[in-house]
Amino acid sequence: MRIDIISIFPQFFDCLDVSLMGKARDSGILQTHIWDLRDQSEDVHRTVDRAPAGGGAGMVMKPDIWGKAIDQVIDESGANKTVLAIPTPSGIPLAQARVRELAENTDHLVIACGRYEGIDQRVSQYYQQLPGVEVLPFSLGDYVLNGGEVAAVALVEATCRLLEGFVGNPQSLLEESYELSGLLEYPAYTKPQSWRGLEIPPVLLSGNHEKIKAWRREQSLILTATRRPDLIEKINPDVLNKTDREILAAHGFLPAPFKRKVRFRLARVGEEATCSALASRLFPQACPPYLPPDAIERFIAENLSEQVFKNYLKDPGIQIVLAEIDAYETAEAQNKLPQWQPVGYTLIKAGSPGYLPPEENLVKATGENCAYLSKCYVEPQWYGSGLSGAMLEVSHFTLQKRYPHIVKIGLGTNLGNRRARKFYRRHGYRKCGQRIFMVADIENQDLVAVRDFTTCQIPSWAKNVAQ
């Protein structure tokens, strides 16, 4: 690739002679030519700017001077196509995808470094109409620099490091921020193992490459959700697996095709109407098809009423975690206050040390200090978003935080509900028996399952999430 840089401060670009950039020039991977714009001026003062037409502060760089300079470098290069890049605060934000396109498809890059109030607009207009030139006005961010030189160096380095042969290990480029996954890169560590009281995460020293890979993926997802949530909406949904979606949901976002913000919080005293309405709406969706509507209605009236939830919310041994979705899609929610709507919940029963779950089969299988997951429901329209798994793991962590002596948790789910059984098994629940569950006067066969927190630990991404 040939790169020509035009500036009134050509000495600024001495930095291109060092490090990998200098090696690339020596090896022929890259050609860089630095031009002094003032060489095109014909007056004794080497003037390159004039007062702005129409008046105003500052000075504008002259189009005739720039035209001669750009024509000269294009003619000398002999390239069939030239990209004319113009750093400007009003330009297109420079992104990795654009940089990669330049590296893969550009043989000749000219960078015009403006100063003062910028370059006369006609320069951009003129070269846009030429068949062999593509004009690229670009910006590094929402701030203003004294001139385009810093932006030019950034463009050169970002583009050239993607050229074949520039980096010794090309695979390292694929793991970086904004590359294949569209995520920010995971944090890096090296020896010493302990530094000023801070340790390298143990997983990185474990030698288990699968666990290391999973940890790095998790960190990339969390960093992106925390620092650059705008990138989440751009992620190709095909590159996200179930765990990825759960991690993003736990940190506030449901990516495409859902495109919603989400939060998890503990239900509060006084919210019995909200909890009852949500529970009453969701319970029928989990019922087996043989249950008649009147039996379902009777169960709701007896077990999911406002009075029942009022008692739940006053009981210190009951934990209710709500999952709430913003009514606005993420793209339209930027300038609007969230409108949180409850779409799922868990209800867990626990107690002081020695607590026995309210299920005979669980008591037989687990003994003391086993909590009981009584309810775990999410609206079907959010299936596959990661919300259900995130809600469950967040509930597990919140439970352990409140009751650190709890080492296990059990549940019962209908034997015919294969989707629920698969979901719970994926989250560490293992079959330990069966039970009869009554809906009105109708017997239902349930699977009883238990998760042991000592062998199936709560993932770190679910910690300290519930509000």
Number of C-alpha atoms within 10 A of each C-alpha: 19 18 21 20 25 24 25 17 15 15 11 13 17 10 11 17 14 11 9 16 20 16 15 21 18 12 11 10 16 18 15 19 13 17 20 14 24 19 14 18 18 11 9 6 8 12 16 23 20 12 14 15 9 5 8 8 9 12 19 20 22 21 18 14 19 23 16 14 21 22 11 12 21 21 9 9 16 10 16 11 17 23 20 23 21 23 29 27 19 13 16 15 15 19 13 15 13 13 18 18 12 21 20 15 10 17 17 22 26 24 27 25 23 23 21 15 17 21 23 20 12 13 18 19 11 13 19 15 11 10 10 13 20 17 20 19 19 20 22 21 14 9 9 12 14 11 20 25 24 15 21 25 17 13 20 19 15 18 20 24 19 18 18 12 13 18 16 9 8 14 9 9 13 12 16 16 16 17 15 14 20 22 25 22 20 19 9 8 11 8 8 8 13 11 9 5 6 8 12 15 13 10 15 17 11 10 10 10 12 9 13 17 12 14 18 18 20 19 18 22 25 23 19 22 22 13 10 12 20 14 15 21 19 13 17 14 15 8 10 15 11 12 15 20 24 26 27 29 26 31 26 22 27 27 25 18 11 16 18 22 23 23 22 25 18 17 19 15 13 13 13 21 14 15 26 21 14 21 24 19 15 19 19 16 13 15 17 13 10 8 15 12 12 10 15 17 17 14 19 19 15 11 16 21 18 19 15 15 22 18 12 18 21 12 12 10 16 17 22 23 25 28 27 20 24 19 14 17 15 21 11 9 15 11 7 8 9 16 12 15 16 19 21 25 27 23 18 21 23 25 18 13 13 13 18 21 24 14 14 11 18 26 16 13 16 20 15 18 22 28 29 22 21 15 17 22 23 23 18 13 9 15 11 16 23 22 30 26 24 24 28 23 23 25 30 23 22 23 22 17 13 14 17 13 17 23 18 22 24 26 25 25 23 20 16 15 14 11 8 16 20 11 13 20 14 11 14 16 22 18 17 17 15 17 19 14 16 13 18 15 10 13 12 19 15 19 21 24 23 25 24 18 16 10 10 12 14 19 13 13 21 23 17 12 19 19 11
